[in-house]
């Protein structure tokens, strides 16, 4: 008899679940409270696919919400990749209604449909594309409902699959630590406010068999996506199929041996991240890292002596935070090995300029003359020999405080500042600026400005959020388009045509921008006038000032929350 993939992967777990203790509600609540830092939110979200893992999470989250007086938003993503996916999403809502008592009071269910209109469905990228679209939809739903915590049902089995996949990719020890219990939501950068949403995985340390036992004990139905059991569909499915037969794996790759290894590496990663965060905070607070909003560049005063002896992974974590202030790219999937390569370049000073993550790194030195550090004056008590010879101390007689002081000569020693030589110190600075944008790949965003009120926030070049409105209410129901694009030589010609006064104003405002950095900044382009009308970063306008602009860097709060 030929066994199906489902028989190999799930049926053994179903049989074992009958002899395993389910997850207790109090056990789950204790784990979740720690992830919440013991601050119960007004509401939190869960990703509800309908599988056994997410149904277990919904059941335990509902119990937590009832006990602590909060609300659960359950988001089901309809990937639109299977014919029955929409019907299945509706069935999940019916399960919540019939299985949970009065679910509307504590669980609110919402189906998020993915739009594949412009997405790539090629077999070799479909898994990654689906993941990107899924997290974007979840981030938007969380922002819309003012949710800062999204729970995922990843468990220990998922963690081991992740470690195996990263091992096959040649990941470092940080990658082999697997998924984090707390992290920032992927694709949060592409949704305004999405960078505030945290991913929590309260079931990450629990084996899948306990989740199945919990659903069986609560008599909860779930939906099996058979594509998850097809080893030819995705790489993860192939790994899952291998792990379902551990006796065929090398001893070191068996789940019981990978789990403790993963936990040890995770602890080391947490320690390195904390050290990197402390260093970043120190550099910011002491003015060694300065961010320029007009030019959107970072100047970092590098103190090599302060970093010697630090773990390279801690320094890599610090560099990641530094890069995130300037780069237009999403860093969620960048290997830590690449950051360590940058650390090696910086410490060895092998290069004075290089590019990394679409950032131009430029090294410069500055000789600074430092005044000597004036030592404070201090009192020096020297014994007076003549008075001490006549002192009755030798006979152990008590002396008054006044008489005791008279036995010593007090001198005030003041350091001679003139004798101290001023010292010259060479400071090393790195400037991080957006790499010159190539002409064939100019980022352009169209903003539809409504007749009244603000437009939606638009992310330009992965670095800046911008929204627009008319200063005075305009006539006509149709929104007007405004294009956001990089500064170019064409804009210089436009400015010169408006006369010397306008050109002098522009040059005065652009004085704070270094050379080519000007071509990495956004301008507002009016398609009707066929020219630029403003530069938000320089607060420079051409013509009537009837368009209001609000703009902020993508990582607007990186200097305050040090994420």
C-alpha positions as CSV (number, residue, x, y, z in Angstrom):
1,X,0.0,0.0,0.0
2,X,1.4,3.4,-1.0
3,X,1.2,6.0,1.8
4,X,0.3,9.6,1.0
5,X,2.5,12.5,2.1
6,X,-0.2,13.4,4.6
7,X,-0.1,9.9,6.1
8,X,3.7,10.3,6.6
9,X,3.7,13.8,8.1
10,X,0.4,14.2,10.1
11,X,-1.0,10.8,11.0
12,X,1.9,9.9,13.4
13,X,1.4,13.2,15.1
14,X,-2.3,12.7,15.4
15,X,-1.7,9.3,17.1
16,X,1.0,10.7,19.5
17,X,-1.3,13.6,20.4
18,X,-3.7,11.3,22.2
19,X,-1.0,10.6,24.8
20,X,0.4,14.1,25.2
21,X,-0.9,16.7,27.7
22,X,-2.5,19.7,26.0
23,X,-1.4,23.3,26.6
24,X,-3.1,24.7,29.7
25,X,-4.7,28.2,29.4
26,X,-2.7,29.4,32.4
27,X,0.5,28.1,30.9
28,X,-0.2,30.0,27.7
29,X,-1.2,33.2,29.6
30,X,2.0,33.2,31.6
31,X,4.1,32.9,28.4
32,X,2.1,35.6,26.6
33,X,2.3,38.0,29.5
34,X,6.1,37.8,29.5
35,X,6.1,38.6,25.7
36,X,3.8,41.6,26.5
37,X,6.3,42.8,29.1
38,X,3.4,42.3,31.6
39,X,1.5,45.2,29.9
40,X,-1.8,44.0,28.6
41,X,-2.7,45.8,25.4
42,X,-6.1,47.1,24.5
43,X,-6.2,44.6,21.6
44,X,-3.9,42.3,19.8
45,X,-4.0,40.4,16.6
46,X,-3.5,36.8,15.5
47,X,-2.8,35.3,12.1
48,X,-5.5,32.7,11.6
49,X,-4.9,30.4,8.7
50,X,-7.3,27.7,9.9
51,X,-4.7,25.0,10.4
52,X,-4.3,23.2,13.6
53,X,-1.5,25.5,14.8
54,X,-3.5,28.7,14.4
55,X,-6.8,27.3,15.7
56,X,-4.9,26.3,18.8
57,X,-3.6,29.8,19.1
58,X,-7.1,31.3,18.6
59,X,-8.5,29.1,21.3
60,X,-5.9,30.0,23.8
61,X,-5.9,33.7,22.8
62,X,-9.7,33.8,23.3
63,X,-9.3,32.4,26.8
64,X,-6.6,35.0,27.5
65,X,-8.8,37.8,26.2
66,X,-11.7,36.8,28.4
67,X,-9.6,36.6,31.5
68,X,-7.8,39.9,31.0
69,X,-10.5,42.0,29.3
70,X,-8.9,42.6,26.0
71,X,-9.9,42.0,22.3
72,X,-8.4,39.6,19.7
73,X,-8.4,40.5,16.0
74,X,-8.2,37.3,14.0
75,X,-6.9,37.9,10.4
76,X,-7.3,35.2,7.8
77,X,-5.3,35.8,4.7
78,X,-6.9,34.5,1.5
79,X,-3.9,33.9,-0.8
80,X,-6.1,33.3,-3.8
81,X,-3.9,30.4,-4.9
82,X,-6.4,27.6,-4.6
83,X,-10.0,27.5,-5.9
84,X,-11.5,26.8,-2.5
85,X,-9.4,29.3,-0.5
86,X,-12.3,31.9,-0.3
87,X,-14.8,29.3,0.8
88,X,-12.3,28.0,3.4
89,X,-11.9,31.5,4.8
90,X,-15.6,31.8,5.3
91,X,-15.7,28.4,7.0
92,X,-13.1,29.6,9.5
93,X,-15.4,32.4,10.5
94,X,-18.2,29.9,11.0
95,X,-16.0,27.8,13.3
96,X,-15.3,30.8,15.4
97,X,-19.0,31.5,15.7
98,X,-20.0,28.0,16.6
99,X,-17.1,26.8,18.7
100,X,-16.4,29.8,20.9
101,X,-19.0,31.2,23.2
102,X,-20.1,34.7,22.3
103,X,-17.0,35.2,20.1
104,X,-17.9,38.7,18.9
105,X,-17.2,40.1,22.3
106,X,-13.5,39.0,22.3
107,X,-12.6,37.8,18.8
108,X,-13.2,39.9,15.6
109,X,-12.5,38.0,12.4
110,X,-11.4,39.6,9.2
111,X,-10.5,38.1,5.8
112,X,-7.6,39.8,4.0
113,X,-7.6,39.0,0.2
114,X,-4.3,39.2,-1.6
115,X,-4.0,41.0,-4.9
116,X,-1.7,39.1,-7.4
117,X,-2.3,41.5,-10.2
118,X,1.3,42.7,-10.5
119,X,2.9,39.8,-8.6
120,X,5.2,37.1,-9.9
121,X,3.7,33.6,-9.7
122,X,6.7,31.8,-11.1
123,X,7.2,28.5,-9.3
124,X,10.7,29.4,-8.0
125,X,9.5,32.6,-6.3
126,X,5.9,32.0,-5.5
127,X,6.6,31.1,-1.9
128,X,8.6,34.3,-1.3
129,X,6.1,36.5,-3.2
130,X,3.2,35.0,-1.1
131,X,5.1,35.7,2.1
132,X,5.7,39.4,1.1
133,X,2.1,40.0,0.1
134,X,0.8,38.2,3.3
135,X,2.9,40.3,5.7
136,X,2.0,43.5,3.9
137,X,-1.7,42.7,4.3
138,X,-1.2,41.8,7.9
139,X,0.8,45.0,8.6
140,X,-1.9,47.2,7.0
141,X,-4.7,45.4,9.0
142,X,-2.8,46.0,12.2
143,X,-2.2,49.7,11.5
144,X,-5.9,50.1,10.6
145,X,-7.0,48.6,13.8
146,X,-4.3,50.3,15.9
147,X,-2.7,46.9,16.9
148,X,0.9,46.8,18.0
149,X,1.2,43.0,18.6
150,X,0.5,40.3,16.1
151,X,0.7,36.7,17.3
152,X,1.8,33.9,15.0
153,X,1.4,30.2,15.7
154,X,4.9,29.1,14.9
155,X,5.9,26.1,17.1
156,X,9.0,24.1,17.8
157,X,8.5,22.0,14.7
158,X,8.5,25.1,12.5
159,X,11.6,26.3,14.3
160,X,13.5,23.2,13.5
161,X,12.3,23.3,9.8
162,X,13.6,26.9,9.7
163,X,17.0,25.9,11.1
164,X,17.4,23.1,8.6
165,X,16.5,25.4,5.7
166,X,19.1,28.0,6.9
167,X,21.7,25.3,7.3
168,X,21.1,24.3,3.7
169,X,21.6,28.0,2.7
170,X,24.9,28.1,4.6
171,X,23.7,30.5,7.3
172,X,25.9,31.6,10.2
173,X,25.3,30.8,13.9
174,X,22.9,33.8,14.1
175,X,20.8,32.3,11.4
176,X,21.0,28.9,13.0
177,X,19.4,30.4,16.1
178,X,16.1,30.3,14.1
179,X,13.1,32.5,14.5
180,X,12.8,35.0,17.4
181,X,10.0,34.9,19.9
182,X,9.7,38.7,19.5
183,X,10.6,40.6,16.3
184,X,9.4,43.4,14.1
185,X,6.9,42.5,11.4
186,X,8.4,41.8,8.0
187,X,7.3,44.3,5.3
188,X,6.4,46.8,8.0
189,X,8.5,49.4,6.2
190,X,6.1,49.4,3.3
191,X,3.1,50.4,5.4
192,X,3.0,53.8,7.2
193,X,3.0,53.0,10.9
194,X,3.8,49.3,10.2
195,X,7.3,49.7,11.8
196,X,5.5,49.8,15.2
197,X,4.0,46.3,14.8
198,X,5.7,43.5,16.7
199,X,5.5,39.8,15.9
200,X,5.1,37.5,19.0
201,X,5.4,33.8,18.9
202,X,4.1,32.5,22.3
203,X,4.1,28.8,21.1
204,X,7.6,28.7,19.6
205,X,8.9,26.4,22.4
206,X,6.0,24.0,22.2
207,X,6.1,20.9,19.9
208,X,3.4,20.6,17.3
209,X,2.0,17.5,18.9
210,X,0.9,19.5,22.0
211,X,-0.9,22.0,19.8
212,X,-2.8,19.1,18.2
213,X,-3.6,17.7,21.6
214,X,-5.0,21.0,22.6
215,X,-7.3,21.2,19.6
216,X,-8.4,17.5,20.2
217,X,-9.1,18.2,23.9
218,X,-11.2,21.3,23.1
219,X,-12.9,19.4,20.1
220,X,-11.8,22.2,17.8
221,X,-12.0,21.4,14.0
222,X,-9.3,22.7,11.7
223,X,-8.6,22.9,8.0
224,X,-5.7,21.0,6.3
225,X,-4.1,22.7,3.4
226,X,-2.9,19.7,1.4
227,X,-0.3,21.9,-0.4
228,X,1.6,22.0,2.9
229,X,2.2,18.3,2.6
230,X,3.4,18.3,-1.0
231,X,7.2,18.0,-0.9
232,X,7.5,19.2,-4.5
233,X,5.6,22.5,-3.9
234,X,8.0,24.4,-1.7
235,X,11.4,23.9,0.0
236,X,9.9,24.0,3.4
237,X,7.5,21.2,2.5
238,X,10.5,19.1,1.4
239,X,12.2,19.8,4.7
240,X,9.0,18.9,6.6
241,X,8.8,15.6,4.8
242,X,12.4,14.8,5.7
243,X,11.8,15.7,9.4
244,X,8.8,13.5,9.5
245,X,11.2,10.5,9.2
246,X,13.9,11.4,11.7
247,X,15.3,7.9,11.8
248,X,16.6,8.5,8.2
249,X,18.5,11.7,9.2
250,X,22.0,12.0,10.6
251,X,22.0,12.0,14.4
252,X,23.0,15.7,14.6
253,X,20.1,16.8,12.4
254,X,17.4,15.0,14.4
255,X,14.9,17.3,16.1
256,X,15.8,16.2,19.6
257,X,19.3,17.4,19.0
258,X,18.6,20.5,17.0
259,X,16.2,22.0,19.5
260,X,18.7,22.6,22.4
261,X,21.3,23.8,19.9
262,X,18.9,26.3,18.5
263,X,18.1,27.6,22.1
264,X,21.7,28.0,22.9
265,X,22.4,30.0,19.7
266,X,19.3,32.1,20.4
267,X,20.6,33.1,23.8
268,X,24.0,34.1,22.3
269,X,22.1,36.1,19.6
270,X,20.1,38.0,22.2
271,X,23.2,38.9,24.2
272,X,24.9,40.2,21.0
273,X,21.8,42.2,20.1
274,X,21.7,43.8,23.6
275,X,25.3,44.7,23.4
276,X,24.8,46.3,19.9
277,X,21.8,48.2,21.2
278,X,23.8,49.5,24.2
279,X,26.6,50.7,21.9
280,X,24.2,52.4,19.5
281,X,22.4,54.2,22.4
282,X,25.7,55.3,23.8
283,X,27.0,56.7,20.4
284,X,23.7,58.6,19.8
285,X,23.5,60.0,23.3
286,X,27.1,61.2,23.1
287,X,26.8,62.8,19.7
288,X,29.0,60.3,17.9
289,X,26.1,59.6,15.5
290,X,24.4,62.5,13.9
291,X,21.5,62.3,11.4
292,X,20.9,65.2,9.0
293,X,17.2,65.4,8.0
294,X,17.7,67.8,5.1
295,X,20.3,65.5,3.4
296,X,19.1,62.3,5.0
297,X,22.7,61.3,5.7
298,X,24.5,60.0,8.8
299,X,27.9,61.1,10.1
300,X,29.5,58.6,12.6
301,X,32.6,59.4,14.6
302,X,34.2,56.0,14.8
303,X,36.3,55.3,18.0
304,X,38.2,52.2,17.1
305,X,39.7,51.8,20.6
306,X,36.2,51.6,22.1
307,X,35.2,48.7,19.9
308,X,38.3,46.5,20.4
309,X,37.5,43.4,22.3
310,X,33.8,43.5,21.5
311,X,32.2,40.4,20.0
312,X,31.9,40.8,16.2
313,X,28.3,39.8,16.3
314,X,27.6,42.7,18.7
315,X,29.3,45.1,16.3
316,X,27.4,43.6,13.4
317,X,24.1,44.3,15.3
318,X,25.3,47.9,15.9
319,X,26.1,48.3,12.2
320,X,22.7,47.0,11.2
321,X,21.0,49.8,13.2
322,X,23.4,52.3,11.7
323,X,22.6,51.1,8.2
324,X,18.9,51.1,8.8
325,X,18.9,54.9,9.3
326,X,19.9,55.6,5.7
327,X,19.3,52.6,3.4
328,X,16.3,52.4,1.1
329,X,16.3,48.6,1.4
330,X,14.4,46.3,3.8
331,X,16.9,44.6,6.0
332,X,14.7,41.8,7.3
333,X,16.3,39.1,5.1
334,X,19.9,40.3,5.0
335,X,22.5,37.8,6.2
336,X,24.5,38.8,9.3
337,X,27.6,37.6,7.5
338,X,27.4,40.7,5.3
339,X,27.4,43.0,8.3
340,X,30.4,41.2,9.8
341,X,32.2,41.8,6.5
342,X,31.5,45.6,6.9
343,X,32.8,45.4,10.5
344,X,36.1,43.9,9.3
345,X,36.5,46.6,6.7
346,X,35.9,49.4,9.3
347,X,38.2,48.0,12.0
348,X,41.0,47.2,9.6
349,X,40.6,50.4,7.6
350,X,41.3,48.6,4.4
351,X,39.1,51.0,2.3
352,X,38.3,54.7,2.5
353,X,35.1,54.3,0.5
354,X,32.8,51.5,-0.4
355,X,29.2,50.8,-1.1
356,X,26.9,48.6,1.1
357,X,23.1,48.2,1.0
358,X,22.8,51.1,-1.5
359,X,24.8,53.3,0.8
360,X,28.0,55.2,-0.1
361,X,30.4,54.9,2.9
362,X,33.1,57.6,2.8
363,X,35.9,57.8,5.3
364,X,37.5,61.1,6.4
365,X,39.9,62.2,9.2
366,X,40.0,65.3,11.2
367,X,42.8,66.5,13.5
368,X,41.5,68.0,16.7
369,X,43.6,69.9,19.2
370,X,42.4,69.1,22.7
371,X,43.1,71.2,25.7
372,X,44.7,69.4,28.6
373,X,42.4,68.1,31.2
374,X,42.8,70.3,34.3
375,X,43.1,68.3,37.4
376,X,41.2,69.6,40.4
377,X,43.0,71.3,43.3
378,X,43.4,69.2,46.4
379,X,44.4,69.6,50.0
380,X,47.7,68.0,51.2
381,X,48.2,67.7,54.9
382,X,51.9,67.5,55.9
383,X,52.9,66.8,59.5
384,X,54.7,69.6,61.4
385,X,57.7,67.8,63.0
386,X,58.3,70.4,65.7
387,X,54.8,70.4,67.0
388,X,54.5,66.6,66.7
389,X,57.5,66.2,69.0
390,X,55.8,68.1,71.7
391,X,52.5,66.3,71.1
392,X,51.0,64.3,73.9
393,X,49.7,61.8,71.4
394,X,52.5,59.4,72.4
395,X,51.0,59.2,75.8
396,X,47.6,58.5,74.2
397,X,46.0,61.6,75.7
398,X,42.9,63.1,74.0
399,X,43.4,66.3,72.1
400,X,40.7,68.8,71.0
401,X,40.0,69.1,67.3
402,X,41.5,72.5,67.2
403,X,44.8,71.4,68.8
404,X,45.0,68.3,66.5
405,X,44.7,70.4,63.4
406,X,47.5,72.7,64.6
407,X,49.9,69.8,64.5
408,X,49.7,69.7,60.6
409,X,50.5,72.2,57.9
410,X,47.8,72.3,55.2
411,X,48.8,73.1,51.6
412,X,46.6,73.6,48.5
413,X,48.2,71.9,45.5
414,X,47.1,73.5,42.2
415,X,48.3,71.9,38.9
416,X,50.4,74.1,36.7
417,X,48.2,74.3,33.5
418,X,51.0,76.1,31.5
419,X,53.2,73.1,31.8
420,X,50.6,70.8,30.3
421,X,51.0,70.4,26.5
422,X,47.9,70.4,24.3
423,X,47.5,67.2,22.4
424,X,46.4,66.5,18.8
425,X,44.1,63.7,18.2
426,X,43.0,62.3,14.8
427,X,39.3,61.6,14.6
428,X,37.9,59.1,12.1
429,X,34.5,59.9,10.6
430,X,32.3,57.8,8.3
431,X,29.6,59.5,6.2
432,X,26.7,57.3,5.2
433,X,24.7,58.7,2.2
434,X,22.3,57.2,-0.3
435,X,24.1,55.9,-3.3
436,X,23.6,57.9,-6.5
437,X,20.3,56.8,-8.0
438,X,20.9,55.4,-11.5
439,X,19.1,57.0,-14.4
440,X,17.5,53.8,-15.5
441,X,15.9,53.1,-12.1
442,X,14.6,56.4,-10.9
443,X,12.1,55.9,-8.1
444,X,8.8,57.7,-8.8
445,X,5.6,57.8,-6.8
446,X,2.3,59.3,-7.9
447,X,0.3,61.0,-5.1
448,X,-3.3,61.7,-5.8
449,X,-4.0,64.9,-3.8
450,X,-7.7,65.2,-2.9
451,X,-9.6,68.5,-3.3
452,X,-9.7,68.7,0.5
453,X,-7.8,67.0,3.3
454,X,-4.6,65.1,3.3
455,X,-3.6,62.5,0.7
456,X,-2.5,59.0,1.8
457,X,1.0,58.5,3.0
458,X,3.4,57.4,0.3
459,X,6.8,55.8,0.7
460,X,9.4,57.2,-1.6
461,X,12.6,55.4,-2.4
462,X,12.2,53.2,0.7
463,X,13.4,56.2,2.8
464,X,10.8,58.9,3.3
465,X,7.1,59.0,3.9
466,X,5.3,62.0,2.2
467,X,1.7,63.2,2.1
468,X,0.2,66.3,0.5
469,X,-2.8,68.6,0.7
470,X,-3.9,71.9,-0.8
471,X,-3.6,74.9,1.5
472,X,-6.9,76.2,0.3
473,X,-9.8,74.0,-0.6
474,X,-9.9,73.5,-4.4
475,X,-12.9,73.4,-6.6
476,X,-13.7,70.3,-8.5
477,X,-14.3,66.7,-7.4
478,X,-11.3,65.1,-9.1
479,X,-8.0,64.6,-7.2
480,X,-4.9,66.1,-8.8
481,X,-1.8,63.9,-9.4
482,X,1.6,65.0,-8.1
483,X,4.8,63.0,-8.9
484,X,7.6,62.5,-6.4
485,X,10.9,61.8,-8.1
486,X,14.6,62.5,-7.5
487,X,16.3,65.8,-8.1
488,X,18.0,66.1,-11.6
489,X,19.9,68.5,-13.8
490,X,16.6,69.3,-15.5
491,X,15.5,70.9,-12.2
492,X,18.6,73.1,-12.1
493,X,17.6,74.5,-15.5
494,X,14.0,75.1,-14.3
495,X,15.3,77.0,-11.2
496,X,17.6,79.2,-13.3
497,X,14.6,80.2,-15.6
498,X,12.8,81.8,-12.6
499,X,15.5,84.4,-12.2
500,X,18.6,85.2,-10.1
501,X,16.5,85.8,-6.9
502,X,15.0,82.3,-7.0
503,X,18.3,80.7,-7.9
504,X,20.1,82.5,-5.0
505,X,17.4,81.2,-2.6
506,X,17.9,77.7,-3.8
507,X,21.7,77.8,-3.5
508,X,21.4,79.2,0.0
509,X,19.1,76.4,1.1
510,X,21.2,73.7,-0.8
511,X,24.4,74.8,0.9
512,X,23.9,72.2,3.7
513,X,23.8,69.4,1.1
514,X,27.0,67.8,-0.1
515,X,27.5,67.7,-3.9
516,X,25.9,64.6,-5.3
517,X,23.7,64.0,-2.3
518,X,21.4,66.6,-3.8
519,X,20.5,64.1,-6.5
520,X,19.2,61.6,-3.9
521,X,16.6,63.9,-2.5
522,X,12.9,64.1,-3.6
523,X,11.2,66.8,-5.6
524,X,7.5,67.3,-6.2
525,X,6.7,67.4,-9.9
526,X,3.5,68.8,-11.4
527,X,2.6,66.8,-14.5
528,X,0.4,69.7,-15.8
529,X,3.2,72.3,-15.5
530,X,5.8,69.6,-16.6
531,X,8.3,70.9,-14.0
532,X,9.2,70.7,-10.3
533,X,7.3,72.8,-7.9
534,X,9.0,72.1,-4.6
535,X,11.8,70.3,-2.6
536,X,10.4,69.1,0.8
537,X,13.8,68.5,2.4
538,X,15.0,72.1,1.6
539,X,11.6,73.7,2.2
540,X,12.0,75.3,-1.2
541,X,9.1,76.1,-3.5
542,X,8.7,77.5,-7.0
543,X,5.6,79.5,-7.7
544,X,2.6,79.9,-5.4
545,X,2.8,78.0,-2.1
546,X,-0.6,76.4,-2.2
547,X,0.6,72.8,-1.7
548,X,1.3,71.7,1.9
549,X,3.8,68.9,2.5
550,X,4.3,66.6,5.5
551,X,7.4,64.3,5.3
552,X,9.3,62.2,7.7
553,X,12.2,59.7,7.3
554,X,11.2,56.0,7.2
555,X,12.9,55.4,10.5
556,X,11.7,58.5,12.1
557,X,11.9,57.2,15.7
558,X,15.1,55.2,15.4
559,X,16.9,57.8,17.5
560,X,14.3,57.5,20.3
561,X,13.2,53.9,20.6
562,X,16.5,52.5,19.3
563,X,14.7,49.6,17.7
